[in-house]
Amino acid sequence: MAGTFELYSDSSGGHRFRLKAGNGEIIASSESYSSKSAALAGIESVRRNAADAEVIES
């Protein structure tokens, strides 16, 4: 099963998303966005940029 993005409102009225693996485990979570459209733009950014992201050890 593919991963899913879960969009939700936080306790302060902001909008956040989490990325869940196919087994339901949360593998990433976002900052709080001031609007739903900004959170959706954050999801699109992750979709565009994560596939080819380089792994850097520090």
N, C-alpha and C positions, 0 to 999 in steps of 0.2 A: 504494500500500500504506500502511496506517495505521501510526502509530508503535507501539512496544511498550515496556513496562516490563520490565526485566530485574532480577530479585531474586537477590542472591548474598551469600555470606559473604566477609568480608574477612580479611586475614592475622592480625588480632588477635581473631578469633572473633565480630566484630560482624556486623550485617546491613545491607546497603546496597542501593540500587536505582539504576539509570540508565534514562533515557528515551532511546530510540533512534528516529530518524526512519525513515521507510520505506526509505531507502537504507542503513540500518545505522549511520549516523553518530550518535555520542553527542551529544545536545543538552542534557542536564542530568544531574547526578549528585547523590546525596544525601550527607548526613552518615552516620556510623555509628550504628546503633540497637542497643540491647542485646538486643532480641528480634526474631524474625521478625514477630510480630504488630504490633510498633511500626513496623517498616518498611512493612508492608502498610497500616497506618493513614496513614503518610506518603504513600504512593502515592495513597490515597483523597483525602487533603487536596489534593494537586496536581491530581487530576482535578476536584475541586469548585471550587477557587479559580483555576486558571490560565485557564480559558476566558474569564472576564471581567476578568482582571487588567489594570490600567492600566499603561501604559509611562511611566516617569518618567526623564527625563534628568538627570544630575548632573554 
